[in-house]
Amino acid sequence: MSLTMLGFGALLIAASCCDVLRLRIPNLIPLALLVLFALEMAFGSAAPAPLGHFLSMALALAILLPLFALDMLGGGDVKLLAVVALWLGMPKLAALMILVGFAGGVFALLWLAFRWLVRTGLPGRSLPVSFQARAPLPFALPIMLVALLLVQQG
């Protein structure tokens, strides 16, 4: 496994941790993923169709920006998912979107139940913002899980 792939995984984990703790994905993380992709293209095993990777990112943004405009998805989630689409390319774009949608739905149910259990079991404690009632969901977790699953499939 290349260093860029290790960096890809580490940055996705960092995005998930930031999202759970603060409901924010720092802009530096998608930017670093973009730079790592450029390094992989320049020095790693070059992708057979780099234009296809950029088209994948553009299509992901075309799909996700309306969801952001409707306040159904956060801006950090859109940026993270778009750069993951860049990494995976056109052959895996449909699988990425479908699996993230499915995993996101299952995750939402589990997270809401977990959040309720934590809040009722620890009343009066200072909890991360993602555990507060009516807080948005840290959607970077299902994005990370699906991205790591798809990138492992070669």
N, C-alpha and C positions, 0 to 999 in steps of 0.2 A: 504494500500500500504506500502510495506516495505521500510526501509531506503536505502537498496541497489538499489531498483527500482527508488527511488527519485534521488539517486546519478547517476544512469544510465541516466536519463533524463537531469539532470543538466550538466553532462559532455558532452552530445550530444549538448546541447545548447551552452556550452562554446566552443566546437570544431567549431560550426557554426559561432559564433562571431569572433573567431580568424581567421577563413578562410576568412570571408568577409573583415575583417580589414587589414589582412596581407598576405592573400593567403598562410598561413601556419597553420598546425594543430600540436601543440606541441606534441612531443613523449610522454610526461607525460599523455596526455589524453587517448590514447589507452591503455597505461600501467595501468592507474588507473581503466579503465573499465575492464581490465583483472583481477586485484586484487579484484575489487568488485564482479566479477563473482565467483572467488574462495571463497570469503566470503559468497556469496549466496549459493554456493554448500556446504560449511562447516556448516553454521549455519542457513540458511534459508530453505525454502521449497525445498528440494533436488530434482533436476531434475531426472526423471525416468531413463534416459540413458545418463550419463555424457560423455560417449565415443562418442555418437552421436553428441554432441555439438562440441567436438574437431574435429570430422570428417567434420562437417559443416564448421568450420573455415578453415580446410585444403582444402576442395573443393573450398571455396570462394577464397582462395589464388591462387589455381591452375587456376581459371577462371580469376582473376584480374591481376596477375603478367604479363601475356603477354600484357595486355592493358597498364600497366605501362611501359613495355619495348618498346612499340610502341609510348610512350609519349601521350597516349590518356587519361590517368588518373594519378593524382599525387600520390606520395608515401604516403602522409598523408591520402589521400582518401582511398587507398588500405588498410592501417592499420586499419583505422576506420571501413571500411566496413567488414573487416575480423573479428574484435572483435565483431561487431554487429551480424554477422553470428554465432559466438560462443554463444552469449546470446540467440539467437532465436532458434538455433538447426536445425536439419535436416528437421523436418516437415514444417518449414517456409523458408527454404533456397531458393527454387525456387521462391516463392512469393517475397522474398526480392530482388533477382536479377532482376526479371522481373519488379517489381514496381519501383525499383531504376532506371533502364534503362528508363522506360517510364517517370517517374517523372523528371529524369535528362534531357530528351529531351525537355519536356515542360518548365522546369526551364530555360534551356539554351536560348530558344526563348524569354521568359519573361525577363530574366536578361539582355540579349543583348539589348532589346528594352528599358528597364529601364536605363541601363548604358548610352545609347545614349541620352535619355531625360535628365538625370542628367548632362552629359557633355555639352550638348548644352545649357541647362538652367543655368548652373553655370560656364561659361567660366572663366578661370584664377584662379579658387578656388583650394585649396589643397584638393584633394579627396583621399579616401582610394585606395590602389593599385588595388583592384578588379574592380574599376570603370574606370581605365585607358584603353585607346584603346589597343586592342590586348592582354590584360591581360587574363590569364587563368580564368576559372569560379570557384567560390567557391562552389565546389560540395558537401561540408558537409551539406549544407542546405537540398537538397532533400534526402540525406542519413538520416538525423535527422528526417525529416517528415515521411518517410516510416518506419523507425525503431520504432518511437513512435506509429504510427498507428498499426503496427504488434504486438508490445508488449502488447498493450491494448486488443488485441483479445484473450488473454489468452493462 
